[in-house]
Amino acid sequence: MDLPTPCTRRREPWNKGKLVGQKAPLKLKDVWAIRVRLQVQDRTRELALFNLAIDSKLRSCDLVRLRVRDVCHGDRVASRTVVMQQKTHRPVQFEITEQTQESLKTWIRLAGRRSEDFLFPSRLHRSEHLSTRQYARIVHNWAEEIGLDASAYGTHTMRRTKASLIYRRTQNLRAVQLLLGHSKLESTVRYLGIEVDDALELSEQTEV
C-alpha cells in the first residue's frame, strides 16, 4: 500500500509583488537633494557612505567591505585609490572628490575608526561591517525621503549614477567602461541602458 506523501509547503518567490530589473540612476538634482538632507540632519555616517558610493561606483559587496586603509594614506583621505573587485578579481581605480574626502574624514574621526577597521561597521553585533541588505535599506530610505518611488532604486542605482552622468556629458563609452571596471563593453552598454548599435558606433568614434 502506498503511503501518503507529505504535503510540502510551497515557497513564495522572493520577488513576489516587487518590481525587479535594472534600477534607475539618480539625476543630478536628486543627488544634491539627498546630500543636502544628510548634511542638514548631521547624518555623518550616511553622508560619507552616500558620497563614497557615488564617487567609487563600486558594487555593494565591495563598498561595504572597504576598510579605512583602502581610502586613507596615513591620516589623510586619498584623492584617488584602487580597489580589487570581488566579482571580477580585477582592480578598479576611482577618484575621491574633495567633498567626499571631507565627509569621510569627519566620519572616521567621529567614529574613531582605525586603519585596519571596516569603514562602515554594522550596528548589529553579529556582523563586522554593514551588510549589503542593510545598505539596500539605507538606499531605499534615501529615495523615499526625497519623494522618489523607492522600488525603482537600489544599490545599483548608486553604482550607475556617476557613470550615467559622465556618459551623458562625454559620450565616451570606453572611459565609462574603465570607471566601472567592466571587462566587456556590452556590460557597460547594459548598465547605461543604451542601444547596442549606438554603443558600437560611439565606441568606434572614441577609439584613438
C-alpha positions as CSV (number, residue, x, y, z in Angstrom):
1,M,0.0,0.0,0.0
2,D,1.3,3.4,-1.0
3,L,2.0,5.8,1.8
4,P,0.6,9.3,1.5
5,T,3.3,11.8,0.5
6,P,3.8,14.6,3.0
7,C,2.4,17.9,2.0
8,T,5.2,20.2,1.0
9,R,5.0,23.8,1.9
10,R,5.1,26.0,-1.2
11,R,7.6,28.8,-1.0
12,E,6.7,32.2,-2.4
13,P,9.2,33.8,-4.7
14,W,11.4,36.4,-3.0
15,N,10.4,39.0,-5.6
16,K,6.6,38.4,-5.4
17,G,4.9,41.8,-5.6
18,K,8.1,43.6,-6.1
19,L,9.4,45.5,-9.1
20,V,12.7,44.0,-10.3
21,G,15.1,44.7,-13.1
22,Q,17.6,47.4,-13.8
23,K,17.5,50.2,-11.2
24,A,17.4,53.8,-12.3
25,P,20.4,56.1,-11.7
26,L,19.8,59.2,-9.7
27,K,19.5,62.5,-11.5
28,L,21.9,65.3,-10.5
29,K,19.1,67.2,-8.7
30,D,18.3,64.0,-6.7
31,V,22.0,63.6,-5.7
32,W,22.1,67.1,-4.3
33,A,18.7,66.7,-2.6
34,I,19.9,63.7,-0.7
35,R,23.3,65.1,0.0
36,V,21.9,68.4,1.4
37,R,19.3,66.5,3.5
38,L,22.0,64.3,5.1
39,Q,24.2,67.4,5.8
40,V,21.4,69.4,7.4
41,Q,20.4,66.5,9.6
42,D,24.0,65.8,10.6
43,R,23.8,62.2,9.4
44,T,27.6,61.9,9.2
45,R,27.8,58.1,8.6
46,E,25.2,58.2,5.8
47,L,26.7,61.3,4.2
48,A,30.1,59.6,4.0
49,L,28.5,56.4,2.7
50,F,26.4,58.3,0.1
51,N,29.3,60.4,-1.2
52,L,31.7,57.4,-1.4
53,A,29.1,55.2,-3.2
54,I,28.6,57.9,-5.8
55,D,32.3,58.5,-6.3
56,S,33.5,54.9,-6.2
57,K,30.8,53.4,-8.4
58,L,31.6,50.1,-6.6
59,R,29.2,47.2,-6.3
60,S,27.6,46.9,-2.9
61,C,29.6,43.9,-1.9
62,D,32.8,45.8,-2.5
63,L,31.6,49.1,-0.9
64,V,30.5,47.6,2.4
65,R,33.8,45.8,2.9
66,L,36.1,48.8,2.4
67,R,38.5,49.4,5.3
68,V,39.8,52.7,6.4
69,R,43.2,51.9,4.9
70,D,41.6,51.5,1.4
71,V,40.7,55.2,1.3
72,C,43.4,56.7,3.5
73,H,47.1,57.3,3.3
74,G,48.1,57.6,6.9
75,D,45.8,60.2,8.5
76,R,44.9,61.7,5.1
77,V,42.0,60.7,2.9
78,A,43.4,59.9,-0.5
79,S,42.2,61.8,-3.7
80,R,42.4,58.5,-5.6
81,T,42.5,54.8,-4.8
82,V,42.4,51.3,-6.3
83,V,40.2,48.5,-5.1
84,M,40.2,44.9,-6.1
85,Q,36.7,43.8,-7.2
86,Q,35.3,40.6,-5.6
87,K,33.2,39.6,-8.6
88,T,35.8,40.1,-11.4
89,H,39.0,39.9,-9.4
90,R,40.1,43.0,-11.4
91,P,41.4,46.2,-9.9
92,V,39.4,49.4,-10.4
93,Q,40.6,52.9,-9.7
94,F,38.4,55.8,-8.7
95,E,38.7,59.4,-7.7
96,I,37.6,60.6,-4.3
97,T,36.3,64.2,-4.7
98,E,37.0,66.9,-2.1
99,Q,33.5,66.8,-0.6
100,T,33.7,63.1,-0.2
101,Q,37.2,63.4,1.4
102,E,35.7,65.9,3.9
103,S,32.7,63.7,4.8
104,L,34.9,60.6,5.1
105,K,37.5,62.5,7.3
106,T,34.6,63.7,9.6
107,W,33.1,60.2,9.8
108,I,36.4,58.5,10.5
109,R,37.2,61.0,13.3
110,L,33.8,60.9,15.0
111,A,33.6,57.1,14.8
112,G,37.1,56.6,16.0
113,R,37.9,54.2,13.1
114,R,41.5,52.9,12.8
115,S,43.4,52.0,9.7
116,E,42.5,48.2,9.8
117,D,38.9,48.8,10.7
118,F,36.0,48.4,8.3
119,L,35.0,51.9,7.1
120,F,31.3,51.3,7.7
121,P,30.7,49.0,10.7
122,S,27.4,47.2,11.2
123,R,25.2,48.2,14.1
124,L,24.5,44.5,14.6
125,H,26.8,42.6,16.8
126,R,27.0,39.6,14.6
127,S,28.4,41.5,11.7
128,E,31.7,43.4,11.5
129,H,30.6,45.6,8.6
130,L,27.5,47.0,7.0
131,S,25.7,44.2,5.1
132,T,24.5,44.6,1.5
133,R,20.9,44.2,2.8
134,Q,21.4,47.0,5.3
135,Y,22.9,49.1,2.6
136,A,20.0,48.4,0.3
137,R,17.5,49.5,3.0
138,I,19.5,52.8,3.5
139,V,19.4,53.5,-0.3
140,H,15.6,52.9,-0.3
141,N,15.2,55.3,2.6
142,W,17.2,58.0,0.8
143,A,15.0,57.7,-2.3
144,E,11.8,57.8,-0.2
145,E,12.9,60.8,1.8
146,I,13.1,63.0,-1.3
147,G,9.8,61.7,-2.7
148,L,11.1,59.1,-5.2
149,D,9.5,55.7,-5.7
150,A,11.9,53.5,-3.6
151,S,11.0,50.4,-5.6
152,A,12.7,51.9,-8.7
153,Y,16.0,52.5,-6.9
154,G,18.5,50.2,-5.3
155,T,22.2,49.7,-4.6
156,H,23.0,49.5,-8.3
157,T,21.5,53.0,-8.5
158,M,24.5,54.3,-6.6
159,R,26.9,52.4,-8.9
160,R,25.2,53.7,-12.1
161,T,24.6,57.3,-11.1
162,K,28.0,58.9,-11.8
163,A,28.7,56.6,-14.7
164,S,25.5,57.8,-16.3
165,L,26.2,61.4,-15.7
166,I,29.7,61.1,-17.2
167,Y,28.4,59.3,-20.2
168,R,25.7,62.0,-20.9
169,R,28.4,64.6,-20.7
170,T,31.2,62.9,-22.7
171,Q,29.5,60.2,-24.8
172,N,32.7,58.2,-24.1
173,L,31.9,54.6,-23.6
174,R,35.5,53.4,-23.2
175,A,36.0,55.8,-20.3
176,V,32.9,54.7,-18.5
177,Q,33.8,51.0,-19.1
178,L,37.1,51.7,-17.3
179,L,35.5,53.6,-14.5
180,L,33.0,50.8,-13.8
181,G,35.7,48.1,-14.1
182,H,33.8,46.2,-16.8
183,S,35.8,43.6,-18.8
184,K,33.3,43.8,-21.7
185,L,31.8,46.8,-23.4
186,E,28.5,45.0,-23.6
187,S,28.2,45.1,-19.8
188,T,28.7,48.9,-19.9
189,V,26.1,49.2,-22.6
190,R,23.5,47.3,-20.5
191,Y,24.4,49.4,-17.4
192,L,23.8,52.6,-19.3
193,G,20.6,51.3,-21.0
194,I,21.6,52.4,-24.5
195,E,21.1,50.7,-27.8
196,V,23.8,48.3,-28.9
197,D,24.2,49.8,-32.4
198,D,24.5,53.3,-30.9
199,A,27.1,52.0,-28.4
200,L,29.3,50.3,-31.1
201,E,29.1,53.5,-33.3
202,L,30.2,55.6,-30.3
203,S,33.0,53.2,-29.3
204,E,34.4,53.5,-32.8
205,Q,34.3,57.3,-32.6
206,T,36.2,57.3,-29.3
207,E,39.0,55.0,-30.3
208,V,42.4,56.5,-30.9
